[in-house]
Amino acid sequence: MTRIVFDPDWERNLDVPQAELLEKLGVEIEADAKANCPVDTGKLRDSLHHSVEGDEVRIGSDLDYAGYVEEGHRIVAWGHETGKFEPPQPYLRPALYKPRGA
């Protein structure tokens, strides 16, 4: 039987600072999201950005319709649903879940 014991100071033993690793990850995911992004005018793709805040990376867009493209949506015209559905065109999730090397 194998026993694994983690050193309580494991973070100090990292060769690269955490912020540097998170920045690298943010750049990679942002680039993949832009590559996956559907393009009509290019505004959505160009609005994608990332930021490192503490121990997390945030990746996304400030555009109101970014989530509708990712998730799909019902089409509304003149305040009424048309019964039509715009299918999802995921660009963030595939970038996020893409397997990455160490």
N, CA, C and O atoms as a MOPAC input file, in Angstrom:
PM7 MOZYME 1SCF
protein

 N      0.85100 1    -1.17800 1     0.00000 1
 C      0.00000 1     0.00000 1     0.00000 1
 C      0.89500 1     1.23900 1     0.00000 1
 O      1.90400 1     1.29800 1     0.70300 1
 N      0.50800 1     2.20900 1    -0.79200 1
 C      1.26100 1     3.45600 1    -0.88400 1
 C      0.61700 1     4.50200 1     0.00500 1
 O     -0.60600 1     4.63200 1     0.05900 1
 N      1.45600 1     5.23600 1     0.69400 1
 C      0.95400 1     6.32300 1     1.53900 1
 C      1.53400 1     7.63000 1     1.01500 1
 O      2.74400 1     7.75400 1     0.82000 1
 N      0.66300 1     8.59500 1     0.79200 1
 C      1.09600 1     9.90900 1     0.30700 1
 C      0.89700 1    10.90800 1     1.43000 1
 O     -0.17900 1    10.99700 1     2.02000 1
 N      1.95300 1    11.66000 1     1.71600 1
 C      1.88100 1    12.69000 1     2.74500 1
 C      2.29200 1    14.00200 1     2.10600 1
 O      3.36400 1    14.10000 1     1.50700 1
 N      1.44200 1    15.01000 1     2.23200 1
 C      1.74300 1    16.31900 1     1.66900 1
 C      2.47700 1    17.17500 1     2.68200 1
 O      2.09900 1    17.24900 1     3.85100 1
 N      3.51500 1    17.80900 1     2.22100 1
 C      4.25300 1    18.76300 1     3.04200 1
 C      3.34300 1    19.97000 1     3.26500 1
 O      2.81800 1    20.51500 1     2.29400 1
 N      3.13700 1    20.40800 1     4.51400 1
 C      2.25800 1    21.55700 1     4.74400 1
 C      2.77000 1    22.84300 1     4.06700 1
 O      1.99200 1    23.77200 1     3.84900 1
 N      4.02800 1    22.90000 1     3.74400 1
 C      4.60300 1    24.08100 1     3.09200 1
 C      4.81200 1    23.85500 1     1.59900 1
 O      5.71500 1    24.44300 1     1.00400 1
 N      3.98800 1    23.00900 1     0.98900 1
 C      4.19200 1    22.64200 1    -0.40700 1
 C      4.19600 1    23.83500 1    -1.33900 1
 O      4.91600 1    23.82400 1    -2.33800 1
 N      3.40200 1    24.88200 1    -1.04200 1
 C      3.32600 1    26.04200 1    -1.93700 1
 C      4.66400 1    26.76400 1    -2.02600 1
 O      5.00100 1    27.31700 1    -3.07200 1
 N      5.42900 1    26.76300 1    -0.93800 1
 C      6.73800 1    27.43000 1    -0.96700 1
 C      7.73500 1    26.68600 1    -1.85000 1
 O      8.73900 1    27.25600 1    -2.27700 1
 N      7.45900 1    25.42300 1    -2.11800 1
 C      8.37100 1    24.61400 1    -2.92500 1
 C      8.10900 1    24.71700 1    -4.42100 1
 O      8.83100 1    24.11600 1    -5.21600 1
 N      7.09800 1    25.46100 1    -4.81000 1
 C      6.83200 1    25.63800 1    -6.23900 1
 C      7.95500 1    26.45500 1    -6.86800 1
 O      8.43700 1    27.42500 1    -6.28300 1
 N      8.36000 1    26.05200 1    -8.05600 1
 C      9.41300 1    26.77200 1    -8.76100 1
 C      8.91600 1    28.10300 1    -9.31200 1
 O      9.67400 1    29.06900 1    -9.39900 1
 N      7.64800 1    28.14700 1    -9.68100 1
 C      7.07200 1    29.33400 1   -10.30200 1
 C      6.02400 1    29.91300 1    -9.36000 1
 O      5.21500 1    29.16300 1    -8.81300 1
 N      6.01800 1    31.23300 1    -9.15800 1
 C      4.99500 1    31.82400 1    -8.29700 1
 C      3.58000 1    31.55400 1    -8.82800 1
 O      3.36900 1    31.46800 1   -10.03800 1
 N      2.62500 1    31.42300 1    -7.91700 1
 C      1.24400 1    31.11000 1    -8.27500 1
 C      0.67300 1    32.12700 1    -9.25400 1
 O      0.00600 1    31.74600 1   -10.21600 1
 N      0.92100 1    33.40900 1    -9.02800 1
 C      0.37400 1    34.44800 1    -9.91200 1
 C      0.87400 1    34.26500 1   -11.34100 1
 O      0.13400 1    34.49700 1   -12.29700 1
 N      2.10800 1    33.85500 1   -11.48400 1
 C      2.66800 1    33.62700 1   -12.82200 1
 C      1.98800 1    32.44100 1   -13.51200 1
 O      1.70500 1    32.49200 1   -14.70900 1
 N      1.72800 1    31.38200 1   -12.75600 1
 C      1.02300 1    30.22200 1   -13.32100 1
 C     -0.40400 1    30.59000 1   -13.72200 1
 O     -0.88000 1    30.18600 1   -14.78300 1
 N     -1.08100 1    31.35600 1   -12.87000 1
 C     -2.45000 1    31.76200 1   -13.17800 1
 C     -2.49700 1    32.67100 1   -14.40700 1
 O     -3.40700 1    32.55600 1   -15.22700 1
 N     -1.53700 1    33.55700 1   -14.53500 1
 C     -1.48000 1    34.43900 1   -15.71300 1
 C     -1.28900 1    33.61000 1   -16.98100 1
 O     -1.95500 1    33.85100 1   -17.98800 1
 N     -0.39000 1    32.64500 1   -16.93200 1
 C     -0.14900 1    31.77700 1   -18.09600 1
 C     -1.42500 1    31.02100 1   -18.46000 1
 O     -1.78200 1    30.92600 1   -19.63400 1
 N     -2.10500 1    30.48800 1   -17.45700 1
 C     -3.34800 1    29.76400 1   -17.69500 1
 C     -4.40700 1    30.69700 1   -18.29200 1
 O     -5.11800 1    30.30900 1   -19.21900 1
 N     -4.51500 1    31.91100 1   -17.77200 1
 C     -5.47800 1    32.88500 1   -18.29100 1
 C     -5.22700 1    33.22000 1   -19.74500 1
 O     -6.16600 1    33.30700 1   -20.53600 1
 N     -3.96700 1    33.40900 1   -20.10300 1
 C     -3.60300 1    33.72200 1   -21.49000 1
 C     -4.00100 1    32.56600 1   -22.40700 1
 O     -4.55200 1    32.78700 1   -23.48400 1
 N     -3.71900 1    31.32600 1   -21.97700 1
 C     -4.04100 1    30.15700 1   -22.79900 1
 C     -5.55100 1    29.99100 1   -22.98400 1
 O     -6.01800 1    29.76200 1   -24.10000 1
 N     -6.31100 1    30.10500 1   -21.90000 1
 C     -7.76000 1    29.91900 1   -22.00300 1
 C     -8.38600 1    31.03800 1   -22.82200 1
 O     -9.28000 1    30.78800 1   -23.63100 1
 N     -7.92300 1    32.27500 1   -22.61800 1
 C     -8.43800 1    33.39500 1   -23.41600 1
 C     -8.18200 1    33.17000 1   -24.90100 1
 O     -9.07300 1    33.38900 1   -25.72200 1
 N     -6.98000 1    32.73600 1   -25.25200 1
 C     -6.64200 1    32.49100 1   -26.66100 1
 C     -7.53100 1    31.39400 1   -27.25200 1
 O     -8.00000 1    31.51500 1   -28.38300 1
 N     -7.76100 1    30.32500 1   -26.48500 1
 C     -8.62000 1    29.24400 1   -26.97100 1
 C    -10.07000 1    29.70600 1   -27.10500 1
 O    -10.75000 1    29.32900 1   -28.05900 1
 N    -10.54800 1    30.51600 1   -26.16200 1
 C    -11.91700 1    31.03700 1   -26.24500 1
 C    -12.06800 1    31.90900 1   -27.48400 1
 O    -13.08700 1    31.83600 1   -28.17100 1
 N    -11.06900 1    32.73000 1   -27.77600 1
 C    -11.12100 1    33.58100 1   -28.97500 1
 C    -11.10900 1    32.73100 1   -30.24000 1
 O    -11.78400 1    33.05700 1   -31.21700 1
 N    -10.34200 1    31.64200 1   -30.22100 1
 C    -10.29400 1    30.75800 1   -31.39200 1
 C    -11.62400 1    30.03800 1   -31.59200 1
 O    -12.00300 1    29.75800 1   -32.72900 1
 N    -12.34100 1    29.73300 1   -30.51000 1
 C    -13.63100 1    29.03500 1   -30.57400 1
 C    -14.80500 1    29.97100 1   -30.81800 1
 O    -15.88700 1    29.51600 1   -31.19000 1
 N    -14.61200 1    31.26000 1   -30.61700 1
 C    -15.70800 1    32.22600 1   -30.62400 1
 C    -16.30900 1    32.38700 1   -32.02400 1
 O    -15.57400 1    32.59500 1   -32.98900 1
 N    -17.63400 1    32.29200 1   -32.14200 1
 C    -18.25500 1    32.55300 1   -33.44100 1
 C    -18.07700 1    34.02900 1   -33.79800 1
 O    -18.13000 1    34.90100 1   -32.93000 1
 N    -17.86800 1    34.28900 1   -35.07400 1
 C    -17.58600 1    35.66300 1   -35.50000 1
 C    -18.61900 1    36.13100 1   -36.50600 1
 O    -18.81600 1    35.51800 1   -37.55500 1
 N    -19.27300 1    37.22700 1   -36.16500 1
 C    -20.14500 1    37.93100 1   -37.09800 1
 C    -19.46000 1    39.26800 1   -37.38000 1
 O    -19.01100 1    39.52900 1   -38.49600 1
 N    -19.39000 1    40.09400 1   -36.36000 1
 C    -18.67500 1    41.37600 1   -36.49800 1
 C    -17.28700 1    41.31100 1   -35.87100 1
 O    -16.43600 1    42.14800 1   -36.17200 1
 N    -17.04700 1    40.32700 1   -35.00100 1
 C    -15.77200 1    40.22400 1   -34.28600 1
 C    -15.77800 1    40.94800 1   -32.95100 1
 O    -14.80600 1    40.88000 1   -32.19900 1
 N    -16.86700 1    41.64000 1   -32.65600 1
 C    -16.94200 1    42.41300 1   -31.41000 1
 C    -16.87200 1    41.51400 1   -30.17600 1
 O    -16.17900 1    41.84400 1   -29.21400 1
 N    -17.57900 1    40.38600 1   -30.19300 1
 C    -17.55000 1    39.46700 1   -29.05900 1
 C    -16.14400 1    38.90500 1   -28.86500 1
 O    -15.61100 1    38.92100 1   -27.75600 1
 N    -15.55900 1    38.41900 1   -29.92500 1
 C    -14.20300 1    37.85600 1   -29.84200 1
 C    -13.21500 1    38.88500 1   -29.30000 1
 O    -12.39100 1    38.57400 1   -28.44000 1
 N    -13.30600 1    40.11000 1   -29.80800 1
 C    -12.38000 1    41.15700 1   -29.38100 1
 C    -12.61500 1    41.60400 1   -27.93600 1
 O    -11.72300 1    42.17600 1   -27.31000 1
 N    -13.81300 1    41.34300 1   -27.40800 1
 C    -14.12100 1    41.76900 1   -26.04200 1
 C    -13.64200 1    40.76600 1   -24.98400 1
 O    -13.61800 1    41.09100 1   -23.79600 1
 N    -13.26600 1    39.56600 1   -25.39700 1
 C    -12.82200 1    38.55700 1   -24.43600 1
 C    -11.51400 1    38.97700 1   -23.79500 1
 O    -10.59300 1    39.43000 1   -24.47500 1
 N    -11.44000 1    38.82200 1   -22.48400 1
 C    -10.23800 1    39.21100 1   -21.74800 1
 C    -10.12200 1    38.36100 1   -20.48600 1
 O    -11.07300 1    37.68300 1   -20.09500 1
 N     -8.96900 1    38.40100 1   -19.86400 1
 C     -8.78100 1    37.68200 1   -18.60900 1
 C     -8.12700 1    38.60600 1   -17.59400 1
 O     -7.50100 1    39.60500 1   -17.95000 1
 N     -8.28300 1    38.25600 1   -16.33500 1
 C     -7.59200 1    38.97300 1   -15.26100 1
 C     -7.31800 1    37.99000 1   -14.13500 1
 O     -8.08900 1    37.06000 1   -13.90000 1
 N     -6.22200 1    38.21000 1   -13.45300 1
 C     -5.86600 1    37.40500 1   -12.29200 1
 C     -6.19500 1    38.23000 1   -11.05900 1
 O     -5.70900 1    39.34900 1   -10.89300 1
 N     -7.02900 1    37.66000 1   -10.19900 1
 C     -7.44000 1    38.34300 1    -8.98100 1
 C     -7.22300 1    37.39500 1    -7.81200 1
 O     -7.99500 1    36.45700 1    -7.61600 1
 N     -6.18900 1    37.63500 1    -7.05000 1
 C     -5.87000 1    36.75300 1    -5.92300 1
 C     -5.48900 1    35.37600 1    -6.41700 1
 O     -4.52200 1    35.21800 1    -7.16200 1
 N     -6.26000 1    34.36800 1    -5.99700 1
 C     -5.94600 1    32.99900 1    -6.39600 1
 C     -6.92300 1    32.47000 1    -7.44300 1
 O     -7.18800 1    31.27000 1    -7.50100 1
 N     -7.46100 1    33.37500 1    -8.27600 1
 C     -8.36100 1    32.94300 1    -9.33600 1
 C     -8.11100 1    33.73400 1   -10.61400 1
 O     -7.59900 1    34.85300 1   -10.59400 1
 N     -8.49400 1    33.10700 1   -11.72700 1
 C     -8.41500 1    33.73900 1   -13.04100 1
 C     -9.84900 1    33.95100 1   -13.51500 1
 O    -10.66700 1    33.03200 1   -13.46100 1
 N    -10.14800 1    35.14500 1   -13.97300 1
 C    -11.47500 1    35.44900 1   -14.52400 1
 C    -11.32500 1    35.66800 1   -16.01900 1
 O    -10.46100 1    36.42000 1   -16.47100 1
 N    -12.18200 1    34.99700 1   -16.77900 1
 C    -12.13700 1    35.09700 1   -18.23300 1
 C    -13.55100 1    35.34600 1   -18.72600 1
 O    -14.47700 1    34.62800 1   -18.34900 1
 N    -13.72400 1    36.35300 1   -19.56500 1
 C    -15.05700 1    36.62500 1   -20.06000 1
 C    -15.12500 1    37.87600 1   -20.89200 1
 O    -14.12000 1    38.36100 1   -21.41100 1
 N    -16.34300 1    38.39400 1   -21.01100 1
 C    -16.63700 1    39.55000 1   -21.83500 1
 C    -17.57400 1    40.47200 1   -21.06300 1
 O    -18.35100 1    40.01800 1   -20.22300 1
 N    -17.49700 1    41.75100 1   -21.34900 1
 C    -18.40400 1    42.72100 1   -20.74700 1
 C    -19.65700 1    42.93900 1   -21.60200 1
 O    -20.53500 1    43.71000 1   -21.21600 1
 N    -19.75100 1    42.28500 1   -22.73600 1
 C    -20.90100 1    42.47800 1   -23.62000 1
 C    -22.13800 1    41.78700 1   -23.04900 1
 O    -22.05400 1    40.67300 1   -22.53200 1
 N    -23.27300 1    42.45000 1   -23.14700 1
 C    -24.52900 1    41.92300 1   -22.61100 1
 C    -24.93000 1    40.59300 1   -23.24500 1
 O    -25.53600 1    39.75000 1   -22.58200 1
 N    -24.60200 1    40.39900 1   -24.50700 1
 C    -25.09100 1    39.21100 1   -25.20900 1
 C    -24.11000 1    38.03800 1   -25.18300 1
 O    -24.39300 1    36.99900 1   -25.77900 1
 N    -22.98400 1    38.17400 1   -24.52000 1
 C    -21.97600 1    37.10700 1   -24.50500 1
 C    -22.55400 1    35.79600 1   -23.97300 1
 O    -22.31300 1    34.73400 1   -24.54900 1
 N    -23.30300 1    35.86100 1   -22.89700 1
 C    -23.89700 1    34.65700 1   -22.32200 1
 C    -24.94300 1    34.02500 1   -23.20800 1
 O    -25.09400 1    32.80300 1   -23.21900 1
 N    -25.67700 1    34.85100 1   -23.95900 1
 C    -26.68800 1    34.31700 1   -24.86800 1
 C    -26.03800 1    33.51000 1   -25.99400 1
 O    -26.58800 1    32.49900 1   -26.43100 1
 N    -24.89100 1    33.94600 1   -26.45400 1
 C    -24.18200 1    33.20000 1   -27.49600 1
 C    -23.68800 1    31.87600 1   -26.92500 1
 O    -23.84900 1    30.82900 1   -27.55100 1
 N    -23.09300 1    31.92100 1   -25.75200 1
 C    -22.55400 1    30.71000 1   -25.10100 1
 C    -23.66000 1    29.69900 1   -24.78700 1
 O    -23.48800 1    28.50500 1   -25.02800 1
 N    -24.78000 1    30.15900 1   -24.25800 1
 C    -25.83400 1    29.27800 1   -23.75000 1
 C    -27.00900 1    29.06100 1   -24.70200 1
 O    -27.79100 1    28.13200 1   -24.50200 1
 N    -27.15000 1    29.89700 1   -25.73200 1
 C    -28.32800 1    29.84100 1   -26.59700 1
 C    -29.45300 1    30.65900 1   -25.97900 1
 O    -29.38000 1    31.01900 1   -24.80400 1
 N    -30.49100 1    30.95800 1   -26.75100 1
 C    -31.57700 1    31.78400 1   -26.23200 1
 C    -32.79100 1    31.73500 1   -27.14900 1
 O    -32.70100 1    31.40000 1   -28.33100 1
 N    -33.92600 1    32.08200 1   -26.56100 1
 C    -35.15600 1    32.22100 1   -27.33300 1
 C    -35.13400 1    33.57900 1   -28.02100 1
 O    -34.64700 1    34.56000 1   -27.45900 1
 N    -35.65600 1    33.63000 1   -29.22700 1
 C    -35.66500 1    34.87300 1   -29.98700 1
 C    -36.93200 1    35.64600 1   -29.67300 1
 O    -38.04000 1    35.11600 1   -29.75900 1
 N    -36.75100 1    36.90300 1   -29.30800 1
 C    -37.86800 1    37.78500 1   -28.96800 1
 C    -37.89000 1    38.92300 1   -29.97800 1
 O    -36.86100 1    39.54100 1   -30.24900 1
 N    -39.05300 1    39.19500 1   -30.52600 1
 C    -39.21900 1    40.30300 1   -31.47500 1
 C    -40.38700 1    41.15900 1   -31.02700 1
 O    -41.47900 1    40.65100 1   -30.77200 1
 N    -40.15900 1    42.43000 1   -30.93400 1
 C    -41.19200 1    43.38600 1   -30.52900 1
 C    -41.85800 1    42.99200 1   -29.21400 1
 O    -43.06600 1    43.15300 1   -29.04000 1
 N    -41.04800 1    42.47400 1   -28.29700 1
 C    -41.54800 1    42.13800 1   -26.96900 1
 C    -42.24600 1    40.79900 1   -26.85200 1
 O    -42.76200 1    40.46900 1   -25.78400 1
 N    -42.27500 1    40.01400 1   -27.92900 1
 C    -42.96600 1    38.72200 1   -27.89800 1
 C    -42.01700 1    37.62500 1   -28.36400 1
 O    -41.23500 1    37.80600 1   -29.29700 1
 N    -42.10800 1    36.47200 1   -27.68100 1
 C    -41.31000 1    35.32600 1   -28.11900 1
 C    -41.81200 1    34.84100 1   -29.46700 1
 O    -43.01800 1    34.75700 1   -29.69800 1
 N    -40.89100 1    34.52700 1   -30.34600 1
 C    -41.25300 1    34.06300 1   -31.68400 1
 C    -41.40900 1    32.55000 1   -31.74800 1
 O    -41.89500 1    32.01200 1   -32.74300 1
 N    -40.99400 1    31.86100 1   -30.67700 1
 C    -41.00800 1    30.40100 1   -30.69500 1
 C    -39.74400 1    29.82400 1   -31.29500 1
 O    -39.55000 1    28.60800 1   -31.28800 1
 N    -38.89400 1    30.67100 1   -31.80500 1
 C    -37.62600 1    30.22100 1   -32.37900 1
 C    -36.55200 1    30.23700 1   -31.29400 1
 O    -36.62600 1    30.99700 1   -30.32900 1
 N    -35.57000 1    29.39000 1   -31.47900 1
 C    -34.47800 1    29.27100 1   -30.50600 1
 C    -33.14300 1    29.37900 1   -31.23600 1
 O    -32.90000 1    28.67200 1   -32.21300 1
 N    -32.29900 1    30.25300 1   -30.76000 1
 C    -30.93300 1    30.36800 1   -31.28700 1
 C    -30.08100 1    29.37600 1   -30.50200 1
 O    -29.93800 1    29.52800 1   -29.28900 1
 N    -29.51600 1    28.37000 1   -31.15400 1
 C    -28.78400 1    27.33800 1   -30.42300 1
 C    -27.49300 1    27.88500 1   -29.79400 1
 O    -26.95600 1    28.89800 1   -30.24300 1
 N    -27.01200 1    27.21300 1   -28.76700 1
 C    -25.76300 1    27.64300 1   -28.13500 1
 C    -24.59100 1    27.53000 1   -29.10300 1
 O    -24.55300 1    26.65000 1   -29.96200 1
 N    -23.65000 1    28.43200 1   -28.94400 1
 C    -22.38700 1    28.39700 1   -29.68700 1
 C    -21.26300 1    28.53600 1   -28.66200 1
 O    -20.62700 1    29.58600 1   -28.58000 1
 N    -21.01600 1    27.48400 1   -27.88000 1
 C    -20.06000 1    27.58900 1   -26.78000 1
 C    -18.64800 1    27.91800 1   -27.25600 1
 O    -18.14900 1    27.33900 1   -28.22200 1
 N    -18.03600 1    28.83200 1   -26.57800 1
 C    -16.65800 1    29.21600 1   -26.85700 1
 C    -15.84200 1    29.25600 1   -25.57200 1
 O    -14.64300 1    28.97800 1   -25.60200 1
 N    -16.46500 1    29.59800 1   -24.43800 1
 C    -15.74100 1    29.64200 1   -23.16500 1
 C    -15.57900 1    28.25200 1   -22.55800 1
 O    -14.47800 1    27.88000 1   -22.15300 1
 N    -16.65900 1    27.48700 1   -22.49000 1
 C    -16.57500 1    26.15700 1   -21.86600 1
 C    -15.57600 1    25.24300 1   -22.56300 1
 O    -14.78600 1    24.59100 1   -21.87900 1
 N    -15.57200 1    25.16300 1   -23.89300 1
 C    -14.55000 1    24.30500 1   -24.50900 1
 C    -13.12400 1    24.76300 1   -24.18800 1
 O    -12.22500 1    23.93900 1   -24.02100 1
 N    -12.92900 1    26.06500 1   -24.10400 1
 C    -11.59000 1    26.57700 1   -23.76400 1
 C    -11.23400 1    26.23200 1   -22.31800 1
 O    -10.09200 1    25.88300 1   -22.01800 1
 N    -12.21300 1    26.33300 1   -21.43500 1
 C    -11.98100 1    26.05300 1   -20.02400 1
 C    -11.67500 1    24.57800 1   -19.79300 1
 O    -10.77200 1    24.24400 1   -19.02600 1
 N    -12.42100 1    23.69800 1   -20.45100 1
 C    -12.29000 1    22.25800 1   -20.20000 1
 C    -11.24300 1    21.58000 1   -21.08800 1
 O    -11.06400 1    20.36500 1   -21.00200 1
 N    -10.56300 1    22.33000 1   -21.92300 1
 C     -9.53200 1    21.73500 1   -22.77000 1
 C     -8.39300 1    21.17500 1   -21.90400 1
 O     -7.87700 1    21.87100 1   -21.03000 1
 N     -8.00400 1    19.91500 1   -22.15100 1
 C     -6.88000 1    19.36500 1   -21.38800 1
 C     -5.60000 1    20.16100 1   -21.65300 1
 O     -5.30000 1    20.51300 1   -22.79400 1
 N     -4.87000 1    20.43000 1   -20.60800 1
 C     -3.63600 1    21.21700 1   -20.72700 1
 C     -2.48800 1    20.46400 1   -20.05900 1
 O     -2.68800 1    19.70500 1   -19.11100 1
 N     -1.30100 1    20.69200 1   -20.56900 1
 C     -0.11000 1    20.07700 1   -19.98500 1
 C      0.30100 1    20.79300 1   -18.71800 1
 O     -0.19900 1    21.87000 1   -18.39500 1
 N      1.21200 1    20.17500 1   -18.01900 1
 C      1.69700 1    20.75300 1   -16.75400 1
 C      2.65000 1    21.89100 1   -16.97400 1
 O      3.14300 1    22.47900 1   -16.01100 1

